[in-house]
Amino acid sequence: MQANWAALEQAVAHCARCRLSASRTCPVLGEGSQKSGVLFVGEGPGREEDLCGRPFVGAAGQLLDKMLAAIHLKREDVYIANVVKCRPPGNRTPAPDEAAACLPYLRQQFVLLRPRVIVCLGATAGRAICGESLRITRDRGVWRQQKGVWVLPTYHPAALLRDPAKKREAWEDLQSLEQKLRELEEKPL
C-alpha cells in the first residue's frame, strides 16, 4: 500500500503486474483535484491517453469535458482515473486478470482521495467498484451507497459517441449527479 501520491505514482510507473505493462507508452494514474471529493472512474487508457499519460484526452475525454461543463464542473474540479492504468491493445476491454492486477492502485487512490461521490463511467468501472453483477443498461442512474460513499454508474462517454441515443439517459444521470453534489454541500463531512 502506497502512503502518498508520490509513492503511488512511482509504483504505477514501474508496474509490471500484468501483460499490459509490456506494450504501454505511458501509464495513466489519473488527474484532477485531489481534494474535490468527486471521483470519475473509466475503463482504461486509449491510444491518445497512452501517448501523453493523461486520462480522457481523446474524443471520449472531450465529451466528458462537455458533460462536466453542463453541470458547471471542470476537469480540475474532480479527479479522473481508470480501472487499469495501461492501455489494452486495440482499446479492447481489460481482461478480468488485468483489472484485478490494477485494483490495488485504484483502491489506494480511493484511500488518498477519500471521495464522497464516485461516478462509474461504463460497465468495467461499474463492475470493479459495485461488483460483477452490475449491468450498466439496467443499473445506470441508480445511486447506491458503499462504505459511506455515494456511487453512480452511468454510460462511458465512448458509448455515447457510438450510440447517441443514450445521451438522454446520460444527461439524466448528470442532472442526478448535480443534485447529489448540492445535497452533499448542505451536509458537512
C-alpha positions as CSV (number, residue, x, y, z in Angstrom):
1,M,0.0,0.0,0.0
2,Q,1.3,3.4,-1.0
3,A,1.3,6.0,1.7
4,N,1.2,9.1,-0.6
5,W,0.7,10.3,-4.1
6,A,4.4,10.3,-5.0
7,A,4.8,6.7,-3.9
8,L,1.7,5.6,-5.8
9,E,2.9,7.4,-8.9
10,Q,6.3,5.6,-8.7
11,A,4.6,2.2,-8.1
12,V,2.4,2.7,-11.2
13,A,5.3,4.0,-13.3
14,H,7.3,0.8,-12.6
15,C,4.4,-1.7,-12.5
16,A,4.7,-5.0,-14.3
17,R,1.9,-6.8,-12.6
18,C,0.2,-7.7,-15.9
19,R,0.8,-8.1,-19.6
20,L,-0.5,-4.6,-20.3
21,S,2.7,-3.0,-19.0
22,A,4.7,-4.6,-21.8
23,S,3.1,-2.5,-24.5
24,R,2.4,0.8,-22.8
25,T,4.0,4.1,-23.7
26,C,2.9,5.9,-20.5
27,P,0.9,4.6,-17.6
28,V,-2.1,6.7,-16.7
29,L,-2.6,7.1,-13.0
30,G,-5.2,9.9,-13.2
31,E,-5.5,13.7,-12.8
32,G,-7.5,16.5,-11.3
33,S,-8.2,17.8,-7.8
34,Q,-7.0,15.5,-5.1
35,K,-9.3,17.4,-2.7
36,S,-12.6,17.6,-4.7
37,G,-14.4,14.6,-3.2
38,V,-15.7,13.6,-6.6
39,L,-14.0,10.7,-8.5
40,F,-14.8,9.7,-12.0
41,V,-13.6,6.2,-12.9
42,G,-13.4,4.9,-16.5
43,E,-12.2,1.7,-18.0
44,G,-8.6,2.3,-19.2
45,P,-6.4,4.5,-21.3
46,G,-6.9,4.7,-25.0
47,R,-4.3,5.5,-27.7
48,E,-4.2,9.2,-27.0
49,E,-4.0,8.7,-23.2
50,D,-1.2,6.1,-23.6
51,L,0.8,8.6,-25.6
52,C,0.5,11.5,-23.2
53,G,0.0,9.8,-19.8
54,R,-3.3,11.7,-19.1
55,P,-6.8,10.2,-18.7
56,F,-9.7,11.0,-21.1
57,V,-7.9,13.3,-23.6
58,G,-9.3,11.7,-26.8
59,A,-12.8,12.1,-28.3
60,A,-14.4,10.5,-25.2
61,G,-12.4,12.9,-23.0
62,Q,-13.7,15.9,-25.0
63,L,-17.2,14.7,-24.5
64,L,-16.6,14.1,-20.8
65,D,-15.3,17.7,-20.5
66,K,-18.6,18.9,-22.1
67,M,-20.6,16.7,-19.8
68,L,-18.8,18.2,-16.8
69,A,-19.4,21.7,-18.1
70,A,-23.1,21.0,-18.5
71,I,-23.3,20.7,-14.7
72,H,-20.9,23.6,-14.0
73,L,-17.8,21.5,-13.3
74,K,-14.4,21.4,-14.9
75,R,-11.9,18.7,-15.2
76,E,-9.9,20.5,-12.5
77,D,-12.8,20.3,-10.1
78,V,-12.9,16.5,-10.0
79,Y,-10.4,13.6,-10.1
80,I,-10.4,11.3,-13.1
81,A,-8.9,7.8,-13.1
82,N,-9.4,4.4,-14.8
83,V,-9.6,0.9,-13.6
84,V,-6.5,-0.1,-15.5
85,K,-3.5,2.2,-15.8
86,C,-2.1,0.9,-19.0
87,R,-3.7,0.7,-22.5
88,P,-5.2,-2.6,-23.5
89,P,-4.1,-3.4,-27.1
90,G,-6.6,-2.1,-29.7
91,N,-8.6,-0.4,-26.9
92,R,-10.2,-3.7,-26.0
93,T,-12.0,-4.2,-22.7
94,P,-9.5,-5.0,-20.0
95,A,-9.4,-8.8,-19.1
96,P,-10.5,-9.7,-15.6
97,D,-7.0,-10.5,-14.5
98,E,-5.7,-7.2,-15.9
99,A,-8.3,-5.3,-13.9
100,A,-7.6,-7.3,-10.8
101,A,-3.9,-6.5,-11.1
102,C,-4.6,-2.8,-11.1
103,L,-7.4,-2.7,-8.5
104,P,-4.9,-2.2,-5.6
105,Y,-3.8,1.0,-7.3
106,L,-7.4,2.2,-7.7
107,R,-8.1,1.3,-4.1
108,Q,-5.1,3.3,-3.0
109,Q,-6.5,6.3,-5.0
110,F,-9.7,5.9,-3.0
111,V,-7.8,6.0,0.2
112,L,-5.8,9.1,-0.7
113,L,-8.8,10.9,-2.3
114,R,-11.5,10.0,0.3
115,P,-14.2,10.7,-2.3
116,R,-17.8,11.4,-1.2
117,V,-19.1,10.5,-4.7
118,I,-17.8,8.1,-7.3
119,V,-19.1,8.1,-10.9
120,C,-18.5,4.8,-12.7
121,L,-18.1,5.5,-16.4
122,G,-19.2,2.3,-18.1
123,A,-19.6,-1.4,-17.2
124,T,-15.9,-2.1,-16.5
125,A,-15.7,0.6,-13.9
126,G,-19.1,-0.2,-12.5
127,R,-18.2,-3.9,-12.0
128,A,-14.8,-3.0,-10.5
129,I,-16.5,-0.8,-7.9
130,C,-20.0,-2.2,-7.5
131,G,-19.5,-5.9,-8.1
132,E,-19.7,-8.3,-11.0
133,S,-23.5,-8.4,-11.0
134,L,-23.7,-4.8,-12.2
135,R,-25.2,-4.4,-15.7
136,I,-24.8,-0.8,-17.0
137,T,-28.0,-0.8,-19.0
138,R,-30.0,-2.0,-16.0
139,D,-28.2,-0.2,-13.2
140,R,-27.1,3.1,-14.7
141,G,-28.6,6.1,-13.0
142,V,-29.3,4.2,-9.8
143,W,-27.4,5.6,-6.8
144,R,-26.0,3.2,-4.2
145,Q,-24.0,3.8,-1.1
146,Q,-20.9,1.7,-0.4
147,K,-18.9,2.2,2.7
148,G,-20.3,5.7,3.1
149,V,-19.6,6.8,-0.5
150,W,-22.3,7.6,-3.0
151,V,-21.7,5.7,-6.2
152,L,-23.4,6.4,-9.6
153,P,-23.0,4.1,-12.6
154,T,-23.5,5.7,-16.0
155,Y,-22.5,5.3,-19.6
156,H,-18.9,5.7,-20.6
157,P,-18.5,8.8,-22.9
158,A,-17.2,6.4,-25.7
159,A,-20.5,4.5,-25.6
160,L,-22.3,7.8,-26.1
161,L,-20.2,8.6,-29.1
162,R,-21.1,5.1,-30.6
163,D,-24.8,5.4,-29.7
164,P,-26.0,9.0,-29.4
165,A,-29.5,7.7,-28.4
166,K,-28.0,7.0,-24.9
167,K,-27.2,10.7,-24.4
168,R,-30.6,11.5,-23.0
169,E,-30.2,8.9,-20.2
170,A,-26.6,10.1,-19.6
171,W,-28.0,13.7,-19.2
172,E,-30.5,12.5,-16.6
173,D,-27.6,10.8,-14.8
174,L,-25.6,14.1,-14.9
175,Q,-28.6,16.0,-13.5
176,S,-28.8,13.5,-10.7
177,L,-25.1,13.9,-10.0
178,E,-25.5,17.7,-9.9
179,Q,-28.4,17.3,-7.4
180,K,-26.4,14.8,-5.2
181,L,-23.5,17.3,-5.1
182,R,-25.9,20.1,-4.0
183,E,-27.3,17.8,-1.3
184,L,-23.8,16.9,0.0
185,E,-22.8,20.6,0.1
186,E,-25.5,21.1,2.6
187,K,-24.2,18.2,4.7
188,P,-20.7,18.7,6.2
189,L,-18.4,15.7,6.4
